[in-house]
Amino acid sequence: MPIPGPNHDLRPGAGAVATARLVVVALLCGLQYWLLTATMEAFHGGDRGLPLPAAIASGACFLLGLGLVIVAERNEARRRRLGLRAGGSS
């Protein structure tokens, strides 16, 4: 019985792409946290016009991060479905 190959992507640069996606999603989460704290501070300081634009910007950050995660999951599912291994061959 042959030994099965690894179940992760071994193509050159695949790890770097995954790390870049992780960094971008982490930065978006940090941006959302900063946006929340700045909005709450401004709101408690009496600025009532800021929450709606901040909520829209936060929603855009969320959608961008969600899109990156969905693209990564689709690529991984496609790779598994096609049975791709190291170098793009099965």
Phi and psi in degrees as GROMACS dihedral restraints (atoms count N, CA, C in turn):
[ dihedral_restraints ]
;  ai    aj    ak    al  type     phi  dphi    fc
    3     4     5     6     1   -70.6    20    10
    4     5     6     7     1   150.3    20    10
    6     7     8     9     1   -79.1    20    10
    7     8     9    10     1   127.5    20    10
    9    10    11    12     1   -67.9    20    10
   10    11    12    13     1   148.7    20    10
   12    13    14    15     1   -75.3    20    10
   13    14    15    16     1   175.4    20    10
   15    16    17    18     1   -65.6    20    10
   16    17    18    19     1   154.0    20    10
   18    19    20    21     1   -99.7    20    10
   19    20    21    22     1    18.2    20    10
   21    22    23    24     1  -121.3    20    10
   22    23    24    25     1   163.2    20    10
   24    25    26    27     1   -73.7    20    10
   25    26    27    28     1   122.8    20    10
   27    28    29    30     1  -106.3    20    10
   28    29    30    31     1     5.4    20    10
   30    31    32    33     1   -64.7    20    10
   31    32    33    34     1   147.4    20    10
   33    34    35    36     1   -59.7    20    10
   34    35    36    37     1   130.0    20    10
   36    37    38    39     1    89.5    20    10
   37    38    39    40     1    -7.7    20    10
   39    40    41    42     1   -64.8    20    10
   40    41    42    43     1   -38.8    20    10
   42    43    44    45     1   -66.5    20    10
   43    44    45    46     1   -38.3    20    10
   45    46    47    48     1   -66.1    20    10
   46    47    48    49     1   -39.0    20    10
   48    49    50    51     1   -65.6    20    10
   49    50    51    52     1   -43.5    20    10
   51    52    53    54     1   -63.2    20    10
   52    53    54    55     1   -41.0    20    10
   54    55    56    57     1   -65.3    20    10
   55    56    57    58     1   -41.0    20    10
   57    58    59    60     1   -62.8    20    10
   58    59    60    61     1   -42.8    20    10
   60    61    62    63     1   -60.8    20    10
   61    62    63    64     1   -43.3    20    10
   63    64    65    66     1   -61.4    20    10
   64    65    66    67     1   -42.8    20    10
   66    67    68    69     1   -64.3    20    10
   67    68    69    70     1   -43.2    20    10
   69    70    71    72     1   -64.4    20    10
   70    71    72    73     1   -43.3    20    10
   72    73    74    75     1   -64.4    20    10
   73    74    75    76     1   -40.3    20    10
   75    76    77    78     1   -63.8    20    10
   76    77    78    79     1   -40.5    20    10
   78    79    80    81     1   -64.7    20    10
   79    80    81    82     1   -39.2    20    10
   81    82    83    84     1   -64.2    20    10
   82    83    84    85     1   -39.0    20    10
   84    85    86    87     1   -64.3    20    10
   85    86    87    88     1   -42.3    20    10
   87    88    89    90     1   -62.7    20    10
   88    89    90    91     1   -41.4    20    10
   90    91    92    93     1   -62.2    20    10
   91    92    93    94     1   -41.9    20    10
   93    94    95    96     1   -64.5    20    10
   94    95    96    97     1   -40.5    20    10
   96    97    98    99     1   -63.6    20    10
   97    98    99   100     1   -45.0    20    10
   99   100   101   102     1   -61.5    20    10
  100   101   102   103     1   -42.7    20    10
  102   103   104   105     1   -61.5    20    10
  103   104   105   106     1   -41.2    20    10
  105   106   107   108     1   -63.0    20    10
  106   107   108   109     1   -47.6    20    10
  108   109   110   111     1   -67.2    20    10
  109   110   111   112     1   -40.1    20    10
  111   112   113   114     1   -65.7    20    10
  112   113   114   115     1   -38.6    20    10
  114   115   116   117     1   -66.6    20    10
  115   116   117   118     1   -43.2    20    10
  117   118   119   120     1   -64.8    20    10
  118   119   120   121     1   -39.0    20    10
  120   121   122   123     1   -64.6    20    10
  121   122   123   124     1   -44.0    20    10
  123   124   125   126     1   -66.4    20    10
  124   125   126   127     1   -40.1    20    10
  126   127   128   129     1   -63.7    20    10
  127   128   129   130     1   -44.0    20    10
  129   130   131   132     1   -70.9    20    10
  130   131   132   133     1   -19.7    20    10
  132   133   134   135     1   -84.5    20    10
  133   134   135   136     1    -2.8    20    10
  135   136   137   138     1   108.2    20    10
  136   137   138   139     1    -2.4    20    10
  138   139   140   141     1   -83.4    20    10
  139   140   141   142     1   102.7    20    10
  141   142   143   144     1   -91.2    20    10
  142   143   144   145     1    -6.2    20    10
  144   145   146   147     1   -92.5    20    10
  145   146   147   148     1    -6.8    20    10
  147   148   149   150     1   -84.5    20    10
  148   149   150   151     1   -33.0    20    10
  150   151   152   153     1   -58.9    20    10
  151   152   153   154     1   -39.1    20    10
  153   154   155   156     1   -66.7    20    10
  154   155   156   157     1   -50.7    20    10
  156   157   158   159     1   -61.3    20    10
  157   158   159   160     1   -36.2    20    10
  159   160   161   162     1   -67.0    20    10
  160   161   162   163     1   -38.6    20    10
  162   163   164   165     1   -65.2    20    10
  163   164   165   166     1   -38.1    20    10
  165   166   167   168     1   -65.7    20    10
  166   167   168   169     1   -44.0    20    10
  168   169   170   171     1   -64.4    20    10
  169   170   171   172     1   -39.7    20    10
  171   172   173   174     1   -65.3    20    10
  172   173   174   175     1   -39.8    20    10
  174   175   176   177     1   -63.6    20    10
  175   176   177   178     1   -38.4    20    10
  177   178   179   180     1   -65.3    20    10
  178   179   180   181     1   -41.2    20    10
  180   181   182   183     1   -62.1    20    10
  181   182   183   184     1   -42.7    20    10
  183   184   185   186     1   -62.2    20    10
  184   185   186   187     1   -45.3    20    10
  186   187   188   189     1   -65.4    20    10
  187   188   189   190     1   -36.8    20    10
  189   190   191   192     1   -64.9    20    10
  190   191   192   193     1   -46.1    20    10
  192   193   194   195     1   -63.6    20    10
  193   194   195   196     1   -41.7    20    10
  195   196   197   198     1   -62.9    20    10
  196   197   198   199     1   -40.1    20    10
  198   199   200   201     1   -62.0    20    10
  199   200   201   202     1   -41.7    20    10
  201   202   203   204     1   -63.1    20    10
  202   203   204   205     1   -40.8    20    10
  204   205   206   207     1   -67.4    20    10
  205   206   207   208     1   -42.5    20    10
  207   208   209   210     1   -63.9    20    10
  208   209   210   211     1   -43.1    20    10
  210   211   212   213     1   -61.4    20    10
  211   212   213   214     1   -42.2    20    10
  213   214   215   216     1   -63.3    20    10
  214   215   216   217     1   -43.4    20    10
  216   217   218   219     1   -65.3    20    10
  217   218   219   220     1   -40.2    20    10
  219   220   221   222     1   -65.0    20    10
  220   221   222   223     1   -41.7    20    10
  222   223   224   225     1   -62.6    20    10
  223   224   225   226     1   -41.4    20    10
  225   226   227   228     1   -66.5    20    10
  226   227   228   229     1   -42.1    20    10
  228   229   230   231     1   -64.6    20    10
  229   230   231   232     1   -39.3    20    10
  231   232   233   234     1   -65.2    20    10
  232   233   234   235     1   -43.1    20    10
  234   235   236   237     1   -61.4    20    10
  235   236   237   238     1   -43.0    20    10
  237   238   239   240     1   -68.3    20    10
  238   239   240   241     1   -39.8    20    10
  240   241   242   243     1   -63.4    20    10
  241   242   243   244     1   -40.2    20    10
  243   244   245   246     1   -81.9    20    10
  244   245   246   247     1    -8.9    20    10
  246   247   248   249     1    68.7    20    10
  247   248   249   250     1    32.5    20    10
  249   250   251   252     1   -71.6    20    10
  250   251   252   253     1   140.2    20    10
  252   253   254   255     1  -123.7    20    10
  253   254   255   256     1  -154.4    20    10
  255   256   257   258     1   -58.9    20    10
  256   257   258   259     1   133.8    20    10
  258   259   260   261     1    73.1    20    10
  259   260   261   262     1     9.4    20    10
  261   262   263   264     1    84.1    20    10
  262   263   264   265     1     6.3    20    10
  264   265   266   267     1  -107.8    20    10
  265   266   267   268     1   159.3    20    10
